[in-house]
Amino acid sequence: MTARRTPAPPRTRHHHRRRDAAAALVCLVLALGTLLVLPLIERAGGDPVSSPAPGTGPWWGVATTLLVQAAVLAASRPAPRLAPVTVAALPVPLALLAPGGAVGTTTLAVLVAAYLTGVRVRREQAPPVAASMAVLTAVVTGVNLVGSGGTSTGQAVLAGLGQAVIVIGAPMLVALIVVSRRQARGAQERELAALRREQDARIATAIAAERTAVARDLHDIAAHHMSGIAMLASALERQVDRSPEAAKESARDIRAQSTAVLGDLRRLVGLLRVEDAAPLADRSLASLADLVEQRCGAGTAGALVVLPPEANPGAGVGTLAQLVGYRMVQESLANAAVHAPGARCEVRVDATASDRVRITVVNEAPLRVGASSGHGGFGLLGMRERAELVGAGLDHGPTEDGGWHVTLELPRERADRSAPPTEERSGRP
């Protein structure tokens, strides 16, 4: 099934008509000029004058043929296959009735028509049109030579074939090159447009991923600190009457936790600014000890164990992977404070393997019923998404004693144990 061409806009059609009319006018002026000076050229060369004199009947016949050819060229766009054949057929009566050198002036319009055929007619439809024009050109040349006298039929046939190859074949070849370049340029433009669309899609995906990452970080920061603030506020309510000093201490802890969450939020906003990129060194595996101490200061019993004690768990682990491990521990401790209040937590960092670092956060069974968050949140889903980003494995579930564990295995980029060792640290409430 042949695809239908989309009609050009009115402005474009008007521009095409003007361009076709200009090309036909130039062709007519050149041909008429040649017709006028041809007798002078023949006289100057000492050859017999075979061209008709201006104003005679044969001269007007040639001029009329040139004028009709120009008119057909000017209106050829609506009929791209019929118009070239018509231009090539118009000199046939002229060659039969008034043979001579003036018939050659009609060749210019045939050249232009052949070029337009190669440019406008589809490749599968162009050969019949070109063949018809070639036959007509050969006939005109042969008949004109025979009618002018001094040329045998065989010579006239050979001359006609040569003329057809030159007049029809050369413009068609040029048109083929032009069309090929246009198609290559169009394909390049489409490819560039596709690349731009792909780049826009990648940017949109990156923005969506960044928004999700920011949402996860906001959730992690808020869950980590706000859960501690909630626990301290609950204790403060009971301590106000029983132990004013303890209540004051809890109030100071609440203030410290609030200051910490504001600082984390400022750092997160800083990550979104090109001119203010917050460092990730304080969100690495080396910072887990400080994180556990903060949680212990918020009222959760906890400890950090590094195996072996002299190992540097962050050695060979990429910066982004260390950030994922840090966020996993932060989220796990926050979840334990909410869902298992009062339960002891332990963070174990196993760096004995040369190709990975295993981080496990385990909390014992809760001493009392924990609070419900009231929504699914990002929690474990955010942990798993982060783990997949760095090629890490995540596992979680209940323990035999009624507690809960979250285990993250971070791949090492290289087996590097050359960094200074990290000592085992622990915290108590």
URCORQUI-V253530 format. One line per field, one symbol per residue. phi: phi as a letter, one per 30 degrees, with the letter a starting at -180 (. if undefined). burial: b if it has 24 or more other C-alpha atoms within 12 Angstrom, else e. A space follows every 10 residues. Layout:
BEGIN
phi->???
burial->???
END
This chain:
BEGIN
phi->.dddddddde dddddddddd dddddddddd ddddddcddd dddddidddc dddejddedd dddddddded ddddcdddbd cdddddddde ddddddcbdl dddddddedd eddddddddc ddedcdeddd dddddddddd ddddddddii bddddddddd dddddddcdd dddddddddd dddddddddd dddddddddd dddddddddd dddddddddd dddddddddd ddddddddde ddbedddddd dddddddddd dddddddddd ddcddbdddc ddbcddcddd ddddddddjc daacbcbded dcdddicddd dddddddddd ddddddddcb diddcbcccc cdddcabccb cbbddddbdd dcdiadicgd ddeddddddc iccbbaldcd cjcbbbbbcc dddadbcddd dcddbbbbd
burial->eeeeeeeeee eeeeeeeeeb eebbbebbeb bbebbbebbe eeeeeeeeeb bbbeeeebbe bbbbbbbbbb bbbbbbbeeb bbbbbbbbbb bbbbbbebbb bbbbbbbbbb bbbbbbbbbb beeeebeebb bbbbbbbbbb bbbbbbbbee eeeeebbebb bebbbbbbbb bbbebbeeee eeeeeeeeee eeeeeeeeee eeeeeeeeee eebbebbbbb bbbbbbbbbb bbbebbeeee eeeeeeeeeb bebbeebbeb beebbebbee eeeeeeeeeb eebbbbbbbb bbbbbbbbbb bbbbbbbeee bbbbbbbbbb bbbbbbbbbb bbbbbbbbbb bbbbbbbbbb bbbeebbbbb bbbbbbeeee eeeeeeebbb ebbbebbeeb ebbbbbeeee eebbbbbbbb bbeeebbeee ebebbbbee
END
